[in-house]
Amino acid sequence: MLKMPKSTLLNMIRTLEAAGYLFRVHNSQNYRLGFKLMELSYNMRASLPVIQYAIPFMEELQIRTGEIIYLTTHINGRVLYLECMYPSKRSITYSVYGKTLPMHCTGCGKAMLAYMSEETVNAVIAKWGLPRSTPNTITNPVKLKKALAQYRELGYAVDNEEEGHNVRCIAMPIRSAEGIVAGALSISGPVMTMTDDKFPEYARLMAGACNFLSQNAHLFPALQMPEII
């Protein structure tokens, strides 16, 4: 697949294995990602104080709404998930830290795109396209930009089963004092509970959290590294 000589590839694999980034599955020819990556992930997470600032607000939002709360930023034209708060009634939880998703079909992604320049929006579309995740995904650039304009008027974005089936989401951007988009908060849940009549109150609750987090916008990864799209 890589079109590399086997001897060269073997040397690279053995180097990665020796460093702990790969390991060979016992009694097989298969390799898996090494546990060194988990160590790096832990260290990376510990180096992001913005998560600790956000957790109390996320916990409060989760208690007030009973839904799932996400904290995100944007890297290289994609949504990067930093933290999540699940309802206590949920029987199974998993970490989304480090997960990336497209911007055009997620609530957080669209909330951030809505406050980015048209040049940046065009660059994101050119790099990643507008792939369809569900029948509700917006795949037309003109329709997407029209939706982004509506979100700017509302002050928040909505994901109406556009990334996943049976899931709706309301999201609000976190911006610096200069208006630069650093990240986004979202409230997500099943369509049965995430009804339109709740969105104004959810937006009000998120606004307070986003206003506080905007004071620490410089701590978000998106504002600590150059954007490469």
MARZA-582181 format. One record per residue (C-alpha): x, y, z; residue in three letters; chain; residue number from 1. Coordinates in Angstrom, 2 decimals, m for minus. Last residue first. Layout:
BEGIN
X, Y, Z, Ala, A, NUM
...
// end
This chain:
BEGIN
m5.83, 24.13, 5.89, Ile, A, 229
m3.04, 24.86, 8.34, Ile, A, 228
m4.03, 27.06, 11.27, Glu, A, 227
m1.00, 28.18, 13.22, Pro, A, 226
m0.81, 26.88, 16.78, Met, A, 225
m1.88, 28.19, 20.16, Gln, A, 224
m5.19, 29.72, 19.09, Leu, A, 223
m6.73, 26.47, 17.85, Ala, A, 222
m5.22, 24.58, 20.81, Pro, A, 221
m7.42, 26.57, 23.25, Phe, A, 220
m5.54, 28.41, 26.00, Leu, A, 219
m5.77, 31.81, 24.26, His, A, 218
m9.55, 31.61, 24.56, Ala, A, 217
m9.29, 31.96, 28.33, Asn, A, 216
m11.60, 34.97, 28.63, Gln, A, 215
m13.75, 33.30, 25.97, Ser, A, 214
m14.31, 30.52, 28.50, Leu, A, 213
m16.33, 32.90, 30.67, Phe, A, 212
m18.52, 34.09, 27.80, Asn, A, 211
m18.92, 30.52, 26.57, Cys, A, 210
m20.23, 29.37, 29.95, Ala, A, 209
m22.75, 32.20, 30.18, Gly, A, 208
m23.86, 31.72, 26.58, Ala, A, 207
m24.36, 28.00, 27.10, Met, A, 206
m27.22, 28.53, 29.55, Leu, A, 205
m28.94, 31.05, 27.30, Arg, A, 204
m28.56, 28.77, 24.30, Ala, A, 203
m30.11, 25.89, 26.25, Tyr, A, 202
m33.04, 28.15, 27.15, Glu, A, 201
m33.57, 29.16, 23.50, Pro, A, 200
m33.10, 25.53, 22.35, Phe, A, 199
m35.71, 23.87, 24.55, Lys, A, 198
m38.70, 24.60, 22.28, Asp, A, 197
m36.86, 23.05, 19.34, Asp, A, 196
m36.77, 19.56, 20.88, Thr, A, 195
m33.66, 17.71, 22.03, Met, A, 194
m35.52, 15.10, 24.14, Thr, A, 193
m36.94, 12.77, 21.49, Met, A, 192
m34.27, 13.74, 18.96, Val, A, 191
m31.62, 12.11, 21.13, Pro, A, 190
m28.97, 14.28, 22.79, Gly, A, 189
m26.31, 16.92, 22.36, Ser, A, 188
m25.46, 20.17, 24.13, Ile, A, 187
m22.48, 21.90, 22.57, Ser, A, 186
m19.53, 24.09, 23.46, Leu, A, 185
m17.24, 25.60, 20.85, Ala, A, 184
m13.63, 26.49, 20.16, Gly, A, 183
m11.12, 29.29, 19.60, Ala, A, 182
m12.87, 31.42, 16.98, Val, A, 181
m11.20, 34.83, 16.69, Ile, A, 180
m13.49, 37.69, 17.71, Gly, A, 179
m10.73, 39.96, 18.99, Glu, A, 178
m11.78, 39.33, 22.59, Ala, A, 177
m11.40, 35.62, 21.81, Ser, A, 176
m14.25, 33.44, 20.68, Arg, A, 175
m16.10, 30.40, 22.01, Ile, A, 174
m18.77, 29.26, 19.57, Pro, A, 173
m22.21, 27.92, 20.51, Met, A, 172
m23.69, 24.50, 19.79, Ala, A, 171
m27.12, 22.86, 19.70, Ile, A, 170
m27.25, 19.16, 18.89, Cys, A, 169
m29.64, 16.55, 17.59, Arg, A, 168
m29.06, 12.81, 17.43, Val, A, 167
m31.39, 10.16, 15.98, Asn, A, 166
m28.98, 9.34, 13.14, His, A, 165
m25.49, 10.82, 13.23, Gly, A, 164
m23.68, 13.72, 11.62, Glu, A, 163
m26.65, 15.64, 10.16, Glu, A, 162
m29.32, 14.52, 12.61, Glu, A, 161
m30.37, 18.17, 13.02, Asn, A, 160
m27.11, 19.79, 14.07, Asp, A, 159
m27.96, 23.30, 15.22, Val, A, 158
m25.80, 26.42, 15.44, Ala, A, 157
m25.86, 29.31, 17.93, Tyr, A, 156
m25.97, 33.10, 17.98, Gly, A, 155
m29.29, 33.14, 16.15, Leu, A, 154
m28.19, 35.69, 13.54, Glu, A, 153
m24.81, 34.00, 13.12, Arg, A, 152
m26.61, 30.67, 12.80, Tyr, A, 151
m28.71, 32.01, 9.94, Gln, A, 150
m25.56, 33.10, 8.09, Ala, A, 149
m24.08, 29.63, 8.62, Leu, A, 148
m27.20, 28.05, 7.11, Ala, A, 147
m26.84, 30.19, 3.98, Lys, A, 146
m23.18, 29.23, 3.79, Lys, A, 145
m24.11, 25.55, 3.95, Leu, A, 144
m26.80, 25.92, 1.31, Lys, A, 143
m24.32, 27.55, m1.08, Val, A, 142
m21.65, 24.92, m0.35, Pro, A, 141
m24.04, 21.99, m1.06, Asn, A, 140
m23.52, 18.82, 1.02, Thr, A, 139
m25.70, 19.66, 4.02, Ile, A, 138
m26.14, 16.38, 5.90, Thr, A, 137
m29.77, 15.40, 6.48, Asn, A, 136
m29.62, 12.06, 4.59, Pro, A, 135
m26.75, 11.07, 6.92, Thr, A, 134
m22.94, 11.32, 6.80, Ser, A, 133
m22.63, 13.03, 3.41, Arg, A, 132
m19.22, 14.38, 2.47, Pro, A, 131
m18.80, 18.16, 2.16, Leu, A, 130
m15.26, 18.56, 0.81, Gly, A, 129
m12.25, 18.22, 3.09, Trp, A, 128
m9.65, 20.58, 1.65, Lys, A, 127
m11.79, 22.77, m0.62, Ala, A, 126
m14.60, 23.00, 1.93, Ile, A, 125
m12.16, 24.03, 4.67, Val, A, 124
m10.52, 26.58, 2.37, Ala, A, 123
m13.90, 28.05, 1.41, Asn, A, 122
m14.80, 28.47, 5.09, Val, A, 121
m11.43, 30.13, 5.71, Thr, A, 120
m11.93, 32.60, 2.86, Glu, A, 119
m15.49, 33.27, 4.02, Glu, A, 118
m14.03, 34.33, 7.35, Ser, A, 117
m14.87, 32.32, 10.44, Met, A, 116
m17.81, 33.06, 12.72, Tyr, A, 115
m20.29, 30.61, 11.20, Ala, A, 114
m17.53, 28.03, 10.81, Leu, A, 113
m17.24, 27.74, 14.60, Met, A, 112
m20.94, 27.08, 15.18, Ala, A, 111
m20.92, 24.78, 12.14, Lys, A, 110
m18.17, 22.65, 13.62, Gly, A, 109
m19.73, 22.57, 17.06, Cys, A, 108
m23.07, 21.42, 15.65, Gly, A, 107
m21.48, 18.82, 13.40, Thr, A, 106
m22.10, 18.30, 9.68, Cys, A, 105
m19.91, 20.97, 8.07, His, A, 104
m17.02, 20.77, 10.55, Met, A, 103
m15.92, 17.21, 9.84, Pro, A, 102
m15.05, 15.05, 12.86, Leu, A, 101
m12.00, 14.52, 15.07, Thr, A, 100
m11.65, 12.43, 18.23, Lys, A, 99
m8.78, 13.40, 20.51, Gly, A, 98
m10.74, 13.10, 23.75, Tyr, A, 97
m13.99, 11.29, 22.95, Val, A, 96
m13.76, 9.12, 26.05, Ser, A, 95
m16.32, 6.41, 26.49, Tyr, A, 94
m19.44, 6.04, 28.57, Thr, A, 93
m21.80, 3.11, 29.10, Ile, A, 92
m24.76, 2.93, 31.48, Ser, A, 91
m25.89, 6.53, 30.96, Arg, A, 90
m27.90, 7.60, 33.99, Lys, A, 89
m25.04, 9.86, 35.13, Ser, A, 88
m25.52, 11.94, 31.99, Pro, A, 87
m22.27, 12.30, 30.00, Tyr, A, 86
m19.77, 15.15, 30.13, Met, A, 85
m17.27, 15.38, 27.28, Cys, A, 84
m13.80, 16.82, 26.72, Glu, A, 83
m11.36, 17.96, 24.03, Leu, A, 82
m13.04, 16.99, 20.76, Tyr, A, 81
m11.24, 18.28, 17.65, Leu, A, 80
m13.48, 19.60, 14.88, Val, A, 79
m11.75, 19.74, 11.50, Arg, A, 78
m10.22, 22.47, 9.33, Gly, A, 77
m6.63, 21.84, 10.37, Asn, A, 76
m7.47, 21.97, 14.08, Ile, A, 75
m10.71, 23.26, 15.57, His, A, 74
m11.72, 23.26, 19.23, Thr, A, 73
m14.27, 21.25, 21.17, Thr, A, 72
m16.04, 20.90, 24.51, Leu, A, 71
m19.01, 18.53, 24.46, Tyr, A, 70
m22.01, 18.23, 26.80, Ile, A, 69
m24.36, 15.24, 26.72, Ile, A, 68
m27.92, 15.83, 27.98, Glu, A, 67
m29.62, 16.11, 31.37, Gly, A, 66
m30.11, 19.82, 30.76, Thr, A, 65
m29.32, 21.52, 34.08, Arg, A, 64
m27.03, 18.76, 35.36, Ile, A, 63
m25.08, 18.58, 32.08, Gln, A, 62
m24.78, 22.36, 31.89, Leu, A, 61
m23.43, 22.49, 35.45, Glu, A, 60
m20.91, 19.73, 34.71, Glu, A, 59
m19.80, 21.52, 31.54, Met, A, 58
m19.33, 24.76, 33.46, Phe, A, 57
m17.26, 23.00, 36.13, Pro, A, 56
m15.23, 21.18, 33.42, Ile, A, 55
m14.30, 24.24, 31.34, Ala, A, 54
m11.43, 25.62, 33.40, Tyr, A, 53
m9.95, 22.14, 33.75, Gln, A, 52
m10.16, 21.66, 29.98, Ile, A, 51
m8.53, 25.04, 29.38, Val, A, 50
m5.52, 23.78, 31.32, Pro, A, 49
m4.33, 21.78, 28.27, Leu, A, 48
m0.92, 20.29, 29.15, Ser, A, 47
m2.48, 17.43, 31.11, Ala, A, 46
m4.30, 16.30, 27.96, Arg, A, 45
m1.06, 16.16, 26.01, Met, A, 44
0.65, 14.20, 28.77, Asn, A, 43
m2.18, 11.66, 28.85, Tyr, A, 42
m2.19, 11.36, 25.06, Ser, A, 41
1.58, 10.85, 25.04, Leu, A, 40
1.23, 8.03, 27.55, Glu, A, 39
m1.56, 6.47, 25.50, Met, A, 38
0.65, 6.70, 22.40, Leu, A, 37
3.42, 4.87, 24.24, Lys, A, 36
0.94, 2.02, 24.54, Phe, A, 35
1.75, 0.87, 21.04, Gly, A, 34
m0.51, 0.86, 17.99, Leu, A, 33
m0.96, m2.68, 16.72, Arg, A, 32
1.13, m5.04, 14.62, Tyr, A, 31
0.22, m8.31, 12.95, Asn, A, 30
2.54, m11.10, 11.88, Gln, A, 29
1.27, m13.39, 14.62, Ser, A, 28
2.37, m15.39, 17.68, Asn, A, 27
2.08, m12.42, 20.04, His, A, 26
0.82, m9.21, 18.44, Val, A, 25
3.75, m7.02, 17.47, Arg, A, 24
3.88, m3.67, 19.18, Phe, A, 23
3.93, m0.17, 17.77, Leu, A, 22
4.71, 3.26, 19.25, Tyr, A, 21
6.90, 1.80, 21.99, Gly, A, 20
10.23, 3.19, 20.80, Ala, A, 19
11.54, m0.27, 19.90, Ala, A, 18
8.35, m0.96, 17.92, Glu, A, 17
8.63, 2.32, 16.01, Leu, A, 16
12.24, 1.47, 15.09, Thr, A, 15
11.24, m2.10, 14.16, Arg, A, 14
8.49, m0.76, 11.92, Ile, A, 13
10.87, 1.66, 10.21, Met, A, 12
13.42, m1.07, 9.58, Asn, A, 11
10.70, m3.35, 8.22, Leu, A, 10
9.50, m0.62, 5.86, Leu, A, 9
12.98, m0.16, 4.43, Thr, A, 8
13.43, m3.92, 3.92, Ser, A, 7
9.97, m4.26, 2.39, Lys, A, 6
10.68, m1.60, m0.21, Pro, A, 5
7.98, 1.10, m0.12, Met, A, 4
4.84, 1.35, m2.25, Lys, A, 3
2.83, 2.42, 0.81, Leu, A, 2
0.00, 0.00, 0.00, Met, A, 1
// end
